[in-house]
Amino acid sequence: MNNDLTDDKISEGQKELALRIGRLVNSDGTYTTAIASLRLSRVSNVTETLRHFIYEPSLVVIAQGSKIVMLAGEVYQYDPTAYLVASVRLPISGRIIQATPQTPFLCVKLSFSSEQIFAIIKESDHMWRSRTDVGRGLLVNKTKIELLDAVIRLVRLLDTPQDISILSPLIIREILYRILQDEQGNLIQSFALIGSHAQCIAKVIQMVNRDFAKPLRIEELARSVNMSISSLHNQFKKVTAMSPLQYQKLIRLQEARRLLLTESLSAAEAGFQVGYESPSQFSREYARKFGLPPISDVKQLRDSLI
């Protein structure tokens, strides 16, 4: 296909996607939709400070604006020309770097599971590229017309709710198939392949998240996935850009921040609930991560929401 024609189609698709999101979401925030795994987001201004959150396995496609996300100090920038995929649960920080009230940041986020990825690999005749080593659980790829077209069709379904139960699983399957076909698609594939190093690390990540408030026992984690302790450390860092202990600490701190925002807890109580025995250590590590002690940080966050 002619490159100019392809670029025109992509530009038209981005405009349609932006119009549809803007019509469905007319105030800032992230919103669930009638398609359970699909969310729409709108932000009307750039964000000067980093925001901290957890990315579940998901695809993010920007229709308008630009964003950077950081994984343990690594910076990923993307906009309507590129999409982002998280293959595992990752603690992320990020901010919007291009948005105005007239042309707000608009994006769609589609959650998925490793079981959905595995089903496509298993049932497809496509000769998937095998990969024995592991790579980052976060990647950015150039947006192609085939993927963008499928995403637009999924968003269009929100206008015809009677079609969602039948058609959305088919379109979601197509979207996941497209990202598997794309550059670095073999990285996403590897997290769903039983017995691969990436799938073992994905399993460890699940266990750390399930028991994040308990002491981290590396020996038990390594034994559960038949890896040596050194191999687990190395492979875990390849996927998450951090050690298992650093990962657990970020999960603890982000959960403590959520508890402080949503429940009437003291800093000591929140720290204890996420696994800290020392209130002073919790406050120290919290301030190092978020820039302020727990209570001051939460007050600032609440004030910003008024």
C-alpha positions in Angstrom: 0.0 0.0 0.0 1.2 3.5 -0.8 2.8 5.1 2.3 1.1 8.4 1.8 -2.3 6.7 1.5 -1.5 4.7 4.6 -0.5 7.8 6.5 -3.8 9.5 5.4 -5.8 6.6 6.6 -4.0 6.6 10.0 -4.6 10.4 10.3 -8.3 10.0 9.5 -8.6 7.1 12.0 -6.9 9.1 14.7 -9.4 12.0 14.2 -12.4 9.6 14.3 -11.1 8.0 17.4 -10.5 11.3 19.1 -14.0 12.5 18.1 -15.7 9.4 19.5 -13.8 9.5 22.8 -14.4 13.2 23.1 -18.2 12.7 22.6 -18.4 9.8 25.0 -16.2 11.4 27.7 -16.8 15.2 28.2 -15.0 15.7 31.5 -11.6 14.8 32.7 -11.0 11.3 34.2 -10.8 7.7 33.4 -14.2 5.9 32.7 -15.4 2.4 32.5 -17.5 1.4 29.5 -20.2 -1.1 28.6 -17.2 -3.2 27.3 -15.8 -4.5 30.6 -12.1 -4.5 29.6 -12.2 -1.1 27.8 -11.7 2.3 29.5 -11.6 5.8 28.1 -9.5 8.7 29.4 -9.5 12.4 29.0 -7.1 15.0 30.5 -7.4 18.7 29.6 -4.1 20.0 30.7 -0.5 18.9 31.0 0.4 17.4 34.4 3.5 19.1 35.9 4.2 16.4 38.5 4.5 12.7 38.1 1.4 10.6 38.9 1.9 7.1 40.3 -0.3 4.1 39.4 -0.3 0.4 38.6 -0.5 -0.8 35.0 -2.3 -4.2 34.6 -1.6 -6.1 31.4 -3.1 -3.8 28.8 -2.9 -2.0 25.5 -3.0 1.9 25.5 -3.8 3.7 22.3 -3.6 7.5 22.3 -6.0 9.4 20.0 -4.9 12.9 20.8 -2.1 14.4 23.0 1.1 12.8 24.3 2.3 11.1 27.5 5.5 9.8 29.1 5.6 6.9 31.6 8.5 5.8 33.7 9.4 2.3 34.8 12.2 2.4 37.4 13.7 5.4 35.8 13.3 4.3 32.2 11.3 6.8 30.1 8.7 5.7 27.5 7.1 8.5 25.4 4.1 7.8 23.2 1.4 9.7 21.2 -1.1 8.9 18.4 1.8 7.5 16.3 2.7 4.8 18.8 0.9 2.5 21.3 2.0 1.1 24.6 1.6 -2.5 25.9 2.1 -3.7 29.5 2.4 -7.5 29.6 2.5 -7.8 33.4 1.4 -5.8 36.4 3.9 -2.9 36.8 4.2 0.1 39.2 4.5 3.1 36.9 4.8 6.8 37.1 3.9 9.2 34.3 2.5 12.5 33.2 0.7 14.1 30.3 3.0 16.3 28.3 0.6 17.5 25.5 -3.0 18.5 26.3 -5.1 21.7 26.3 -8.8 22.3 27.1 -9.4 22.7 23.3 -7.4 19.6 22.3 -7.4 17.4 25.4 -5.4 14.2 25.9 -7.6 11.3 24.8 -6.9 7.6 24.9 -8.3 4.1 25.1 -7.0 1.4 27.4 -7.9 -2.3 26.8 -7.1 -4.8 29.5 -6.2 -8.4 28.6 -5.0 -11.6 30.2 -2.2 -14.1 29.4 -5.0 -16.7 28.8 -6.4 -14.6 25.9 -2.9 -14.3 24.4 -2.2 -18.0 24.8 -5.6 -18.9 23.1 -4.6 -16.9 20.0 -1.2 -18.5 19.9 -2.7 -22.0 20.3 -5.4 -21.6 17.7 -3.6 -19.6 15.1 -1.8 -21.1 12.1 0.6 -18.1 12.2 4.2 -19.1 12.6 5.0 -17.2 15.7 8.5 -16.1 16.3 9.9 -18.0 19.3 11.9 -16.2 22.0 13.7 -18.0 24.7 15.0 -15.0 26.7 12.9 -12.3 28.3 12.5 -8.6 27.8 10.8 -5.7 29.4 7.2 -6.1 30.4 6.5 -2.7 28.9 7.0 -1.7 25.3 6.1 1.0 22.8 5.4 0.2 19.1 4.5 2.2 16.0 0.7 2.3 15.5 -0.4 0.6 12.2 -3.6 1.1 10.3 -4.8 -2.5 10.9 -4.6 -2.1 14.7 -6.0 1.4 14.7 -9.0 0.3 12.6 -9.8 -2.6 15.0 -9.6 -0.2 18.0 -12.0 2.3 16.3 -14.5 -0.5 15.5 -14.4 -1.6 19.2 -15.1 2.0 20.4 -17.9 2.3 17.7 -19.7 -0.6 19.5 -20.4 1.7 22.4 -23.0 3.4 20.2 -24.8 0.0 19.6 -24.8 -1.7 23.0 -27.0 -4.5 21.6 -24.0 -5.6 19.5 -21.4 -5.6 22.3 -21.9 -9.1 23.7 -21.5 -10.8 20.3 -19.0 -8.5 18.5 -16.7 -7.2 21.2 -14.9 -10.5 21.9 -14.2 -10.9 18.2 -12.8 -7.4 17.8 -10.7 -7.7 21.0 -9.3 -11.0 19.7 -8.4 -9.2 16.5 -6.7 -6.4 18.4 -4.6 -8.8 20.4 -3.7 -10.7 17.2 -2.5 -7.5 15.7 -0.2 -6.6 18.5 1.2 -10.2 18.5 2.0 -9.8 14.8 3.7 -6.5 15.3 7.4 -5.7 16.1 8.2 -7.0 19.6 5.0 -9.0 19.5 7.2 -12.0 20.5 7.9 -10.3 23.8 4.2 -10.2 24.6 3.8 -13.8 23.4 6.5 -15.0 25.7 4.6 -14.0 28.9 1.8 -16.4 27.9 3.9 -19.5 26.9 3.8 -22.0 29.7 7.3 -22.9 30.9 9.1 -19.9 29.4 11.2 -17.7 31.6 8.9 -14.8 31.0 5.9 -16.8 32.0 7.7 -17.9 35.2 8.5 -14.2 36.0 4.8 -13.3 35.4 3.9 -16.0 37.9 6.3 -14.6 40.4 4.9 -11.1 39.9 1.4 -12.5 40.6 2.6 -14.1 43.9 4.4 -11.0 45.0 1.2 -8.9 44.4 -0.9 -11.5 46.2 1.3 -11.5 49.3 2.9 -8.1 49.1 2.3 -7.4 52.8 4.3 -10.5 53.9 8.1 -10.7 54.1 9.6 -11.5 50.6 11.1 -15.0 50.6 13.2 -15.2 47.4 14.1 -18.9 48.0 10.4 -19.9 48.0 9.6 -17.8 45.0 12.6 -19.3 43.1 11.6 -22.8 44.1 8.0 -22.3 43.0 9.1 -21.6 39.4 12.1 -24.0 39.3 14.7 -21.2 39.0 17.8 -20.5 40.9 17.9 -17.4 43.1 20.4 -15.7 40.8 18.4 -16.5 37.7 15.2 -15.3 39.3 16.8 -12.0 40.2 18.3 -11.5 36.7 15.2 -12.5 34.8 12.9 -10.4 37.1 15.0 -7.3 36.6 14.9 -7.9 32.8 11.1 -7.8 32.9 10.5 -5.1 35.5 13.8 -3.0 35.5 14.0 -3.6 39.3 14.7 -6.3 41.8 11.9 -8.3 43.4 12.4 -6.4 46.7 12.3 -3.0 44.9 9.1 -4.2 43.1 7.4 -5.2 46.3 8.4 -1.9 48.0 6.7 0.1 45.2 3.6 -2.1 45.3 3.4 -1.6 49.1 3.8 2.2 48.9 1.2 2.6 46.1 -1.3 0.5 48.1 -0.6 2.5 51.2 -1.2 5.7 49.3 -4.5 4.3 48.0 -5.5 3.3 51.6 -4.7 6.8 52.9 -6.8 8.4 50.2 -9.8 6.1 50.5 -9.9 5.1 54.1 -9.7 6.9 57.5 -6.3 5.5 58.5 -3.3 7.0 60.2 0.1 6.8 58.4 1.2 4.1 60.9 -2.0 2.1 60.3 -1.6 2.3 56.5 2.1 1.3 56.8 1.3 -1.7 59.0 -1.4 -2.9 56.6 1.0 -3.0 53.7 3.7 -4.8 55.7 5.8 -2.1 57.4 6.6 -2.8 61.1 8.4 0.5 61.6 6.2 3.7 61.2 9.4 5.8 60.8 10.8 3.5 58.0 7.4 3.7 56.3 7.2 7.5 56.4 10.8 7.8 55.2 10.4 5.5 52.2 7.0 7.0 51.4 8.5 10.5 51.3 11.4 9.3 49.2 9.0 7.9 46.7 6.2 10.6 46.6 8.1 13.7 47.7 6.2 14.3 50.9 5.4 12.5 54.2 2.2 10.4 54.0 -0.3 12.8 55.6 1.1 15.9 53.8 1.1 14.1 50.5 -2.5 12.9 50.9 -3.7 16.4 51.9 -2.1 17.8 48.8 -3.7 15.1 46.6 -7.1 15.8 48.1 -6.7 19.5 47.7 -5.8 19.0 44.0 -9.1 17.1 43.5 -11.3 19.9 44.8 
